[in-house]
């Protein structure tokens, strides 16, 4: 049986989801490397880059990217400023890759 991780959600009234830890780590690593190298990205740009980074990924990259994004927001690793346009996803600190 695969190891699983319960993600967090930035909205206090919502729950995270229980997902495969290996897939979580693959998407998380790709996301953080992309944001570290390229700076803020809109969600669809980020998801496209993750798909390019993980061409053999088994599952919906968009779904996993959204789930991991929400978890990393809840943990304070990234921000997603929805009120600003464009709504960019960004690292909160330069040492976020160590999380």
C-alpha positions in Angstrom: 0.0 0.0 0.0 1.3 3.5 -0.9 2.0 6.0 1.8 -0.4 8.9 2.0 -0.4 12.4 3.2 -3.3 14.5 4.5 -3.0 18.0 2.9 -4.0 21.2 4.5 -6.4 23.9 3.1 -5.8 27.6 3.6 -9.5 28.2 4.4 -10.1 27.3 8.0 -13.6 25.9 7.3 -12.4 23.5 4.6 -10.5 20.2 4.9 -7.5 19.0 2.9 -7.5 15.7 1.1 -5.6 12.4 1.7 -3.3 11.8 -1.4 -0.5 9.6 -2.4 2.7 11.0 -0.8 5.0 10.1 -3.7 2.8 12.1 -6.1 2.5 14.9 -3.6 6.3 15.1 -3.4 6.7 15.0 -7.2 4.3 17.9 -7.8 5.6 19.9 -4.8 9.2 19.6 -5.9 8.4 20.6 -9.5 6.2 23.5 -8.3 8.8 24.9 -5.9 11.7 24.6 -8.4 9.6 26.4 -11.1 8.7 29.2 -8.7 12.3 29.5 -7.5 13.6 29.7 -11.0 10.9 31.7 -12.7 9.2 33.7 -10.0 5.4 34.3 -9.8 3.1 32.4 -12.1 -0.6 32.2 -12.8 -2.0 28.8 -11.9 -2.5 27.6 -15.5 1.0 28.6 -16.5 2.4 26.8 -13.4 0.3 23.7 -14.1 1.6 23.6 -17.7 5.2 23.9 -16.6 4.6 21.1 -14.1 3.2 18.9 -16.8 6.3 19.6 -18.9 8.5 18.7 -15.9 6.6 15.5 -15.1 5.6 14.1 -18.6 5.1 10.6 -17.2 3.0 11.6 -14.2 0.2 9.2 -13.4 -2.8 11.3 -12.7 -4.3 14.7 -13.3 -1.5 17.2 -13.0 -4.0 20.0 -12.7 -5.8 18.4 -9.8 -2.6 17.5 -7.9 -1.2 21.0 -8.7 -4.2 22.6 -7.2 -4.2 20.3 -4.1 -0.5 20.8 -3.5 -0.8 24.6 -4.1 -3.5 24.8 -1.4 -1.5 22.8 1.0 1.6 24.9 0.5 -0.5 28.1 0.9 -1.8 26.7 4.2 1.7 26.0 5.3 2.9 29.5 4.4 5.4 28.3 1.8 3.7 30.1 -1.1 1.2 32.9 -1.5 -1.6 33.2 -4.1 -2.8 36.8 -4.1 -6.2 36.4 -5.7 -7.2 40.1 -5.2 -4.4 41.4 -7.3 -4.3 41.0 -11.1 -2.7 39.0 -12.4 -3.3 36.6 -9.5 0.2 35.2 -9.1 1.5 32.2 -7.1 4.8 33.0 -5.5 7.2 31.7 -2.9 7.0 33.4 0.4 10.7 33.2 1.1 13.8 32.4 -0.9 14.6 29.3 1.3 11.2 27.6 0.7 12.8 24.7 -1.2 13.9 23.4 2.2 10.4 22.8 3.5 
